[in-house]
Amino acid sequence: MIGLEKFTTDDFEQFISWMDTEKFMYQFGGASFSFPVSAEQLQHYIADPGHRIYRVVDAETGKVIGHGSISHHNAKNKSARLCRILIAEEQDRSKGYGRQLIRALLKICFEELALHRVDLGVFEFNKAAIRCYQSCGFQIEGTLRESFVIDGEYYSVHNMSILDREYATLTISN
């Protein structure tokens, strides 16, 4: 089981250590940061009131294992975007933590914020993340073909979304 806790300045050092390559940083955060990630960049990130930013904690051990945020909250359209989703270390992946993280963020979005729609972007090559998002009810709704350049190479990004009625169906069946 995981827990979500507010991401604070105390988390900066660990977060920066996770962003060890430019490609990994872009895979995780898109154009949100520039490499190498700095405390100054993170200070701007947490100061933005448009983000709900969380560290992901293994409830059993208390170890911080990841990160996630909800942003682009649009009250009129009742929508938001999941961003910067990460289970940081290889040994913590493929254990269901990512799925738990997505479900916890969706619970906030649909049950606390009463949203209608939640979306996210994921690089086409990130097959494990795509499977995780699909298992949580997200559907690919389009692809931004070769829309992002990393190290001179173009990459495509899928936009995925889930609607409140789809989420309700998932929570009823679980």
MDAnalysis code that builds the backbone (N, CA, C; Angstrom):
import MDAnalysis as mda
import numpy as np

u = mda.Universe.empty(522, n_residues=174, atom_resindex=np.repeat(np.arange(174), 3), trajectory=True)
u.add_TopologyAttr("name", ["N", "CA", "C"] * 174)
u.add_TopologyAttr("resid", np.arange(1, 175))
u.add_TopologyAttr("resname", ["MET", "ILE", "GLY", "LEU", "GLU", "LYS", "PHE", "THR", "THR", "ASP", "ASP", "PHE", "GLU", "GLN", "PHE", "ILE", "SER", "TRP", "MET", "ASP", "THR", "GLU", "LYS", "PHE", "MET", "TYR", "GLN", "PHE", "GLY", "GLY", "ALA", "SER", "PHE", "SER", "PHE", "PRO", "VAL", "SER", "ALA", "GLU", "GLN", "LEU", "GLN", "HIS", "TYR", "ILE", "ALA", "ASP", "PRO", "GLY", "HIS", "ARG", "ILE", "TYR", "ARG", "VAL", "VAL", "ASP", "ALA", "GLU", "THR", "GLY", "LYS", "VAL", "ILE", "GLY", "HIS", "GLY", "SER", "ILE", "SER", "HIS", "HIS", "ASN", "ALA", "LYS", "ASN", "LYS", "SER", "ALA", "ARG", "LEU", "CYS", "ARG", "ILE", "LEU", "ILE", "ALA", "GLU", "GLU", "GLN", "ASP", "ARG", "SER", "LYS", "GLY", "TYR", "GLY", "ARG", "GLN", "LEU", "ILE", "ARG", "ALA", "LEU", "LEU", "LYS", "ILE", "CYS", "PHE", "GLU", "GLU", "LEU", "ALA", "LEU", "HIS", "ARG", "VAL", "ASP", "LEU", "GLY", "VAL", "PHE", "GLU", "PHE", "ASN", "LYS", "ALA", "ALA", "ILE", "ARG", "CYS", "TYR", "GLN", "SER", "CYS", "GLY", "PHE", "GLN", "ILE", "GLU", "GLY", "THR", "LEU", "ARG", "GLU", "SER", "PHE", "VAL", "ILE", "ASP", "GLY", "GLU", "TYR", "TYR", "SER", "VAL", "HIS", "ASN", "MET", "SER", "ILE", "LEU", "ASP", "ARG", "GLU", "TYR", "ALA", "THR", "LEU", "THR", "ILE", "SER", "ASN"])
u.atoms.positions = np.array([
    [0.838, -1.189, 0.000],
    [0.000, 0.000, 0.000],
    [0.879, 1.247, 0.000],
    [0.342, 2.301, -0.624],
    [1.052, 3.573, -0.652],
    [0.205, 4.643, 0.025],
    [0.857, 5.722, 0.377],
    [0.186, 6.903, 0.884],
    [0.669, 8.102, 0.101],
    [-0.154, 9.131, 0.033],
    [0.240, 10.383, -0.602],
    [0.429, 11.427, 0.477],
    [1.544, 12.133, 0.404],
    [1.835, 13.220, 1.336],
    [2.266, 14.428, 0.524],
    [2.080, 15.602, 1.080],
    [2.448, 16.832, 0.393],
    [3.955, 16.845, 0.105],
    [4.299, 17.190, -1.116],
    [5.690, 17.345, -1.550],
    [6.181, 18.700, -1.050],
    [7.329, 18.703, -0.354],
    [7.853, 19.938, 0.241],
    [9.327, 20.129, -0.118],
    [9.881, 21.227, 0.346],
    [11.302, 21.503, 0.112],
    [12.187, 20.397, 0.685],
    [11.719, 19.707, 1.705],
    [12.490, 18.595, 2.275],
    [12.690, 17.451, 1.284],
    [11.859, 17.410, 0.239],
    [11.923, 16.341, -0.763],
    [12.824, 16.681, -1.943],
    [13.302, 17.917, -2.019],
    [14.041, 18.366, -3.197],
    [15.283, 17.525, -3.492],
    [16.099, 17.288, -2.495],
    [17.368, 16.590, -2.715],
    [17.138, 15.199, -3.305],
    [16.195, 14.464, -2.726],
    [15.910, 13.122, -3.242],
    [15.359, 13.196, -4.661],
    [14.433, 14.122, -4.889],
    [13.832, 14.295, -6.209],
    [14.908, 14.572, -7.256],
    [15.799, 15.489, -6.955],
    [16.876, 15.838, -7.893],
    [17.753, 14.617, -8.177],
    [18.002, 13.798, -7.165],
    [18.837, 12.600, -7.367],
    [18.168, 11.606, -8.320],
    [16.854, 11.582, -8.356],
    [16.142, 10.678, -9.266],
    [16.283, 11.103, -10.722],
    [16.447, 12.385, -10.973],
    [16.513, 12.918, -12.340],
    [17.965, 12.874, -12.828],
    [18.496, 11.660, -13.009],
    [19.923, 11.501, -13.272],
    [20.314, 11.615, -14.736],
    [19.349, 11.559, -15.658],
    [19.653, 11.783, -17.071],
    [18.600, 12.713, -17.649],
    [18.974, 13.390, -18.702],
    [18.041, 14.314, -19.351],
    [16.838, 13.557, -19.924],
    [17.078, 12.409, -20.533],
    [15.980, 11.639, -21.118],
    [15.001, 11.194, -20.032],
    [15.519, 10.714, -18.898],
    [14.635, 10.292, -17.807],
    [13.840, 11.480, -17.277],
    [14.481, 12.641, -17.151],
    [13.786, 13.828, -16.669],
    [12.644, 14.194, -17.619],
    [12.908, 14.151, -18.929],
    [11.852, 14.472, -19.899],
    [10.743, 13.423, -19.887],
    [11.116, 12.151, -19.747],
    [10.106, 11.094, -19.695],
    [9.181, 11.323, -18.512],
    [9.747, 11.738, -17.410],
    [8.990, 11.981, -16.193],
    [8.200, 13.281, -16.242],
    [8.824, 14.361, -16.675],
    [8.205, 15.671, -16.513],
    [8.001, 16.490, -17.760],
    [8.251, 15.902, -18.940],
    [8.092, 16.673, -20.156],
    [8.959, 17.919, -20.112],
    [8.394, 19.032, -20.522],
    [9.137, 20.291, -20.577],
    [9.021, 21.097, -19.284],
    [8.551, 20.474, -18.217],
    [8.351, 21.186, -16.957],
    [9.644, 21.663, -16.324],
    [10.717, 20.915, -16.553],
    [12.000, 21.224, -15.947],
    [13.068, 21.242, -17.027],
    [14.212, 21.836, -16.698],
    [15.370, 21.740, -17.580],
    [16.464, 20.999, -16.822],
    [17.286, 20.302, -17.583],
    [18.311, 19.451, -16.978],
    [19.601, 20.232, -16.794],
    [20.257, 20.074, -15.679],
    [19.857, 19.310, -14.503],
    [18.816, 20.061, -13.669],
    [17.921, 19.320, -13.058],
    [16.882, 19.913, -12.219],
    [17.552, 20.557, -11.007],
    [17.071, 21.736, -10.644],
    [17.655, 22.463, -9.511],
    [16.592, 22.741, -8.450],
    [17.073, 23.078, -7.276],
    [16.169, 23.456, -6.186],
    [15.354, 24.692, -6.574],
    [15.954, 25.594, -7.326],
    [15.231, 26.797, -7.769],
    [14.038, 26.423, -8.660],
    [14.251, 25.491, -9.579],
    [13.141, 25.036, -10.430],
    [12.030, 24.417, -9.588],
    [12.425, 23.598, -8.621],
    [11.435, 22.941, -7.765],
    [10.711, 23.945, -6.880],
    [11.399, 24.995, -6.471],
    [10.753, 26.042, -5.675],
    [9.629, 26.702, -6.475],
    [9.884, 26.975, -7.759],
    [8.841, 27.544, -8.633],
    [7.682, 26.558, -8.810],
    [8.038, 25.305, -8.951],
    [7.042, 24.242, -9.132],
    [6.086, 24.179, -7.935],
    [6.609, 24.130, -6.725],
    [5.737, 24.002, -5.550],
    [5.022, 25.309, -5.214],
    [5.528, 26.440, -5.714],
    [4.892, 27.734, -5.450],
    [3.668, 27.954, -6.335],
    [3.534, 27.187, -7.399],
    [2.414, 27.345, -8.327],
    [1.146, 26.782, -7.693],
    [0.148, 27.635, -7.430],
    [-1.075, 27.151, -6.787],
    [-1.918, 26.236, -7.685],
    [-1.550, 26.126, -8.960],
    [-2.283, 25.267, -9.886],
    [-1.906, 23.801, -9.795],
    [-0.982, 23.462, -8.895],
    [-0.546, 22.073, -8.750],
    [-0.890, 21.548, -7.361],
    [-1.349, 20.304, -7.319],
    [-1.418, 19.529, -6.076],
    [-0.307, 18.509, -6.224],
    [0.742, 18.656, -5.419],
    [1.958, 17.873, -5.621],
    [2.161, 16.932, -4.432],
    [2.430, 15.671, -4.753],
    [2.535, 14.649, -3.716],
    [3.817, 13.853, -3.836],
    [4.337, 13.429, -2.696],
    [5.350, 12.392, -2.671],
    [4.589, 11.098, -2.388],
    [5.097, 10.018, -2.915],
    [4.470, 8.710, -2.749],
    [5.278, 7.949, -1.709],
    [4.593, 7.462, -0.684],
    [5.268, 6.801, 0.434],
    [4.775, 5.361, 0.538],
    [5.720, 4.436, 0.662],
    [5.376, 3.048, 0.950],
    [4.840, 3.030, 2.377],
    [3.573, 2.707, 2.533],
    [2.921, 2.772, 3.846],
    [3.540, 1.817, 4.859],
    [4.111, 0.727, 4.383],
    [4.696, -0.261, 5.294],
    [6.054, 0.189, 5.838],
    [6.889, 0.742, 4.945],
    [8.258, 1.090, 5.348],
    [8.454, 2.577, 5.647],
    [7.551, 3.417, 5.142],
    [7.704, 4.865, 5.291],
    [8.656, 5.472, 4.279],
    [9.199, 4.654, 3.391],
    [10.153, 5.117, 2.388],
    [9.421, 5.888, 1.281],
    [9.986, 7.039, 0.890],
    [9.450, 7.795, -0.247],
    [9.898, 7.079, -1.514],
    [8.920, 6.662, -2.325],
    [9.238, 5.856, -3.506],
    [8.845, 6.530, -4.817],
    [8.179, 7.680, -4.735],
    [7.758, 8.280, -5.985],
    [7.152, 9.648, -5.823],
    [6.467, 10.048, -6.886],
    [5.980, 11.413, -7.018],
    [4.762, 11.414, -7.938],
    [3.865, 12.358, -7.737],
    [2.732, 12.539, -8.631],
    [2.092, 13.884, -8.391],
    [1.449, 14.430, -9.425],
    [0.762, 15.703, -9.235],
    [-0.495, 15.780, -10.080],
    [-1.371, 16.644, -9.625],
    [-2.606, 16.976, -10.340],
    [-2.468, 18.442, -10.717],
    [-2.631, 18.746, -11.992],
    [-2.495, 20.133, -12.424],
    [-3.531, 20.463, -13.494],
    [-3.459, 21.685, -13.983],
    [-4.380, 22.168, -15.018],
    [-5.843, 21.988, -14.608],
    [-6.122, 22.166, -13.328],
    [-7.490, 22.036, -12.833],
    [-8.326, 23.160, -13.430],
    [-9.374, 22.793, -14.138],
    [-10.271, 23.751, -14.760],
    [-11.651, 23.546, -14.150],
    [-12.046, 24.448, -13.256],
    [-13.309, 24.300, -12.534],
    [-14.508, 24.373, -13.480],
    [-14.464, 25.240, -14.463],
    [-15.586, 25.386, -15.397],
    [-15.824, 24.095, -16.174],
    [-14.758, 23.514, -16.690],
    [-14.875, 22.290, -17.482],
    [-14.788, 21.024, -16.646],
    [-14.537, 21.204, -15.340],
    [-14.426, 20.071, -14.410],
    [-13.416, 19.038, -14.902],
    [-12.215, 19.561, -15.196],
    [-11.159, 18.694, -15.709],
    [-9.830, 19.011, -15.040],
    [-8.911, 18.060, -15.148],
    [-7.552, 18.241, -14.638],
    [-6.646, 17.258, -15.367],
    [-5.350, 17.410, -15.116],
    [-4.350, 16.562, -15.768],
    [-3.439, 15.960, -14.710],
    [-3.196, 14.657, -14.806],
    [-2.196, 14.024, -13.963],
    [-0.840, 14.256, -14.617],
    [0.122, 14.652, -13.803],
    [1.447, 14.989, -14.335],
    [2.540, 14.432, -13.429],
    [3.712, 14.314, -14.007],
    [4.909, 13.969, -13.263],
    [4.682, 12.750, -12.361],
    [4.210, 11.686, -12.986],
    [3.934, 10.423, -12.303],
    [5.216, 9.594, -12.300],
    [5.616, 9.123, -11.115],
    [6.881, 8.415, -11.042],
    [6.935, 7.457, -9.859],
    [7.301, 6.228, -10.155],
    [7.832, 5.311, -9.136],
    [9.318, 5.300, -9.466],
    [10.114, 5.867, -8.574],
    [11.462, 6.320, -8.916],
    [12.481, 5.219, -9.177],
    [12.531, 4.224, -8.328],
    [13.625, 3.268, -8.426],
    [13.154, 1.941, -9.011],
    [14.019, 1.373, -9.818],
    [13.717, 0.137, -10.537],
    [13.191, -0.958, -9.606],
    [13.783, -1.114, -8.420],
    [13.368, -2.195, -7.518],
    [11.953, -1.987, -6.966],
    [11.405, -0.775, -7.082],
    [10.046, -0.512, -6.604],
    [9.004, -0.596, -7.713],
    [9.447, -0.801, -8.933],
    [8.507, -0.901, -10.063],
    [8.020, -2.335, -10.206],
    [6.922, -2.476, -10.924],
    [6.297, -3.787, -11.177],
    [5.812, -4.443, -9.890],
    [5.476, -3.637, -8.895],
    [4.933, -4.149, -7.637],
    [3.513, -3.643, -7.384],
    [2.961, -2.921, -8.356],
    [1.611, -2.385, -8.202],
    [1.552, -0.987, -7.605],
    [2.705, -0.412, -7.263],
    [2.703, 0.933, -6.676],
    [2.176, 1.982, -7.659],
    [2.553, 1.861, -8.931],
    [2.088, 2.818, -9.939],
    [0.575, 2.809, -10.056],
    [0.003, 1.626, -10.095],
    [-1.453, 1.489, -10.174],
    [-2.111, 2.094, -8.931],
    [-1.528, 1.846, -7.764],
    [-2.066, 2.422, -6.529],
    [-1.976, 3.950, -6.560],
    [-0.868, 4.463, -7.081],
    [-0.696, 5.914, -7.189],
    [-1.758, 6.525, -8.091],
    [-1.951, 5.935, -9.260],
    [-2.955, 6.464, -10.196],
    [-4.340, 6.400, -9.569],
    [-4.679, 5.300, -8.943],
    [-5.995, 5.175, -8.305],
    [-6.182, 6.192, -7.189],
    [-5.130, 6.453, -6.407],
    [-5.224, 7.453, -5.332],
    [-5.433, 8.854, -5.905],
    [-4.730, 9.177, -6.993],
    [-4.910, 10.492, -7.625],
    [-6.295, 10.613, -8.253],
    [-6.773, 9.537, -8.873],
    [-8.118, 9.567, -9.463],
    [-9.188, 9.724, -8.388],
    [-8.973, 9.104, -7.248],
    [-9.925, 9.253, -6.142],
    [-10.027, 10.728, -5.731],
    [-8.895, 11.409, -5.644],
    [-8.907, 12.838, -5.324],
    [-9.650, 13.609, -6.419],
    [-9.319, 13.309, -7.658],
    [-9.920, 14.028, -8.785],
    [-11.434, 13.858, -8.860],
    [-11.896, 12.625, -8.766],
    [-13.313, 12.364, -8.975],
    [-14.150, 12.459, -7.707],
    [-13.592, 12.074, -6.578],
    [-14.386, 12.056, -5.352],
    [-14.246, 13.327, -4.530],
    [-13.083, 13.939, -4.521],
    [-12.887, 15.173, -3.760],
    [-13.156, 16.418, -4.602],
    [-12.584, 16.448, -5.805],
    [-12.727, 17.615, -6.673],
    [-13.964, 17.540, -7.566],
    [-14.626, 16.400, -7.617],
    [-15.843, 16.183, -8.413],
    [-15.640, 16.543, -9.883],
    [-14.541, 16.055, -10.447],
    [-14.237, 16.342, -11.842],
    [-15.037, 15.437, -12.776],
    [-15.112, 15.863, -14.023],
    [-15.755, 15.076, -15.071],
    [-14.721, 14.301, -15.893],
    [-13.530, 14.906, -16.049],
    [-12.524, 14.340, -16.950],
    [-11.131, 14.538, -16.369],
    [-10.295, 13.514, -16.512],
    [-8.896, 13.590, -16.120],
    [-8.081, 13.042, -17.289],
    [-7.005, 13.737, -17.628],
    [-6.157, 13.234, -18.706],
    [-4.693, 13.257, -18.298],
    [-3.862, 12.731, -19.180],
    [-2.414, 12.716, -18.965],
    [-1.739, 12.500, -20.305],
    [-0.438, 12.767, -20.340],
    [0.367, 12.497, -21.519],
    [1.428, 11.469, -21.175],
    [1.721, 10.597, -22.124],
    [2.734, 9.555, -21.894],
    [3.464, 9.287, -23.209],
    [4.788, 9.185, -23.124],
    [5.561, 8.873, -24.324],
    [5.156, 7.504, -24.859],
    [5.049, 7.424, -26.165],
    [4.630, 6.196, -26.838],
    [5.536, 5.011, -26.500],
    [6.812, 5.256, -26.238],
    [7.741, 4.165, -25.932],
    [7.595, 3.642, -24.505],
    [6.855, 4.331, -23.650],
    [6.733, 3.942, -22.244],
    [5.578, 2.930, -22.084],
    [5.810, 1.744, -22.599],
    [4.772, 0.700, -22.655],
    [4.268, 0.288, -21.268],
    [5.150, 0.210, -20.280],
    [4.723, -0.185, -18.930],
    [3.755, 0.858, -18.354],
    [4.050, 2.128, -18.541],
    [3.156, 3.184, -18.034],
    [1.816, 3.137, -18.756],
    [1.839, 2.934, -20.056],
    [0.595, 2.868, -20.826],
    [-0.280, 1.730, -20.310],
    [0.318, 0.557, -20.087],
    [-0.451, -0.581, -19.548],
    [-1.024, -0.237, -18.173],
    [-0.234, 0.420, -17.342],
    [-0.694, 0.814, -16.008],
    [-1.895, 1.747, -16.125],
    [-1.778, 2.769, -16.955],
    [-2.872, 3.739, -17.103],
    [-4.125, 3.061, -17.658],
    [-3.952, 2.172, -18.619],
    [-5.110, 1.457, -19.171],
    [-5.767, 0.582, -18.109],
    [-4.968, -0.039, -17.255],
    [-5.542, -0.885, -16.207],
    [-6.326, -0.055, -15.184],
    [-6.068, 1.245, -15.157],
    [-6.793, 2.155, -14.251],
    [-7.949, 2.857, -14.958],
    [-8.239, 2.461, -16.205],
    [-9.396, 2.983, -16.914],
    [-9.117, 4.038, -17.954],
    [-7.881, 4.473, -18.101],
    [-7.554, 5.475, -19.115],
    [-7.609, 4.864, -20.504],
    [-7.995, 5.692, -21.473],
    [-8.022, 5.283, -22.872],
    [-7.162, 6.244, -23.674],
    [-6.467, 5.710, -24.666],
    [-5.715, 6.576, -25.574],
    [-6.728, 7.283, -26.457],
    [-6.654, 8.613, -26.470],
    [-7.604, 9.370, -27.279],
    [-6.931, 10.063, -28.454],
    [-5.615, 10.039, -28.482],
    [-4.905, 10.645, -29.603],
    [-3.411, 10.585, -29.380],
    [-2.686, 10.832, -30.451],
    [-1.231, 10.800, -30.392],
    [-0.687, 12.072, -31.022],
    [0.191, 12.723, -30.294],
    [0.911, 13.881, -30.813],
    [2.188, 13.319, -31.445],
    [2.128, 13.137, -32.748],
    [3.205, 12.446, -33.447],
    [4.483, 13.271, -33.465],
    [5.582, 12.619, -33.056],
    [6.916, 13.211, -33.079],
    [6.893, 14.666, -32.602],
    [6.287, 14.856, -31.435],
    [6.073, 16.204, -30.914],
    [7.104, 16.649, -29.889],
    [8.024, 15.777, -29.535],
    [8.975, 16.092, -28.481],
    [10.361, 15.636, -28.904],
    [11.340, 16.509, -28.762],
    [12.712, 16.190, -29.149],
    [13.562, 15.995, -27.895],
    [14.228, 14.848, -27.821],
    [15.190, 14.570, -26.754],
    [16.468, 14.094, -27.427],
    [17.556, 14.758, -27.133],
    [18.855, 14.404, -27.718],
    [18.788, 14.286, -29.238],
    [18.062, 15.204, -29.870],
    [17.986, 15.235, -31.322],
    [17.074, 14.201, -31.946],
    [16.377, 13.413, -31.140],
    [15.481, 12.374, -31.653],
    [14.036, 12.735, -31.314],
    [13.137, 12.544, -32.272],
    [11.724, 12.868, -32.075],
    [10.981, 11.708, -31.433],
    [10.057, 12.053, -30.523],
    [9.229, 11.065, -29.842],
    [7.768, 11.489, -29.900],
    [6.894, 10.497, -29.992],
    [5.452, 10.744, -29.993],
    [4.897, 10.588, -28.588],
    [3.829, 11.333, -28.316],
    [3.196, 11.328, -26.999],
    [1.719, 10.989, -27.162],
    [1.252, 10.001, -26.396],
    [-0.177, 9.679, -26.363],
    [-0.854, 10.579, -25.335],
    [-2.041, 11.076, -25.675],
    [-2.887, 11.702, -24.669],
    [-3.910, 10.643, -24.277],
    [-4.062, 10.451, -22.976],
    [-4.990, 9.455, -22.450],
    [-5.950, 10.154, -21.500],
    [-7.171, 9.631, -21.405],
    [-8.137, 10.249, -20.492],
    [-9.083, 9.201, -19.914],
    [-9.746, 9.634, -18.843],
    [-10.801, 8.852, -18.204],
    [-11.890, 9.842, -17.779],
    [-13.136, 9.436, -17.927],
    [-14.284, 10.273, -17.549],
    [-14.878, 9.777, -16.239],
    [-15.644, 10.643, -15.593],
    [-16.220, 10.295, -14.290],
    [-17.087, 9.043, -14.355],
    [-17.864, 8.867, -15.413],
    [-18.739, 7.681, -15.509],
    [-17.918, 6.403, -15.683],
    [-16.760, 6.508, -16.341],
    [-15.872, 5.353, -16.490],
    [-15.221, 5.021, -15.149],
    [-14.825, 6.051, -14.416],
    [-14.256, 5.860, -13.088],
    [-15.287, 5.203, -12.163],
    [-16.538, 5.665, -12.225],
    [-17.588, 5.113, -11.366],
    [-17.773, 3.624, -11.642],
    [-17.706, 3.224, -12.893],
    [-17.827, 1.822, -13.256],
    [-16.683, 1.004, -12.654],
    [-15.467, 1.585, -12.706],
    [-14.304, 0.885, -12.132],
    [-14.407, 0.726, -10.649],
    [-14.866, 1.765, -9.946],
    [-14.929, 1.692, -8.486],
    [-16.042, 0.767, -8.024],
    [-17.104, 0.650, -8.799],
    [-18.191, -0.261, -8.453],
    [-17.718, -1.713, -8.585],
    [-16.913, -1.982, -9.647],
    [-16.481, -3.352, -9.896],
    [-15.296, -3.774, -9.014],
    [-14.655, -2.829, -8.329],
    [-13.506, -3.186, -7.467],
    [-13.920, -3.492, -6.060],
])
